[in-house]
Amino acid sequence: MTQPVSSHQTSTDLLVLHALRCTGFSGPAAMAAVTGLSESDVESELIDLAVAGLVNHTSGDFGGWGLTDAGRAADAARITDELETAGARTAVTAAFERFLVLNPELLDLCTAWQMRPTDGAMTMNDHSDFAYDDRVLNRFTEFHRRAEPVCAELSAALSRFGRYPVRLGNALARAKAGELEYVTDSTTSYHTVWFQLHEDLLATLGIPRH
């Protein structure tokens, strides 16, 4: 699906800063996938942001780059300024309202993927019933068709939202090709990308998560 082109382009340092706000701790490779930047560009921006005191790096198996308190405050201020400068608040708010209509359905689909009825009771889906999985994946495909216009509205308002339909589409395609972890169980799964879009919308509009 061709996405409308927004006239507003987000600076690369803000792309990286805000991606960390929406994803939590991440490495350069993951950040490159989220932002659409090259891994080397992400690393360069992370170093500059670290010098500015906006991000820091935690070592270890579960470490990575993350925002400092100053980075979180800077991101909130810059994202609000971007939204107002682009005159995009009305469009993003309208798209967010449509997102909220879809969100419960996505959560139900994820539950249907993880659990299935067996002998009248809900059990963990071990994915041995291929017909059942195909039915759920077909429902994901139909859901994605209805989510695409919402993503298009967001992409037209602010160009940085254009990565979400690409990432959602890739996750769905890989799941349908047999990589089942791309439905709910991967850091790049459909569910994870949708959750990050939700976080992004809340952060962009300054709405606290309840």
Beta strands, then each sheet from edge to edge (+ up, - down):
strand 1: 55-58
strand 2: 64-67
strand 3: 115-118
strand 4: 121-124
sheet 1: 1+ 2-
sheet 2: 3+ 4-
end
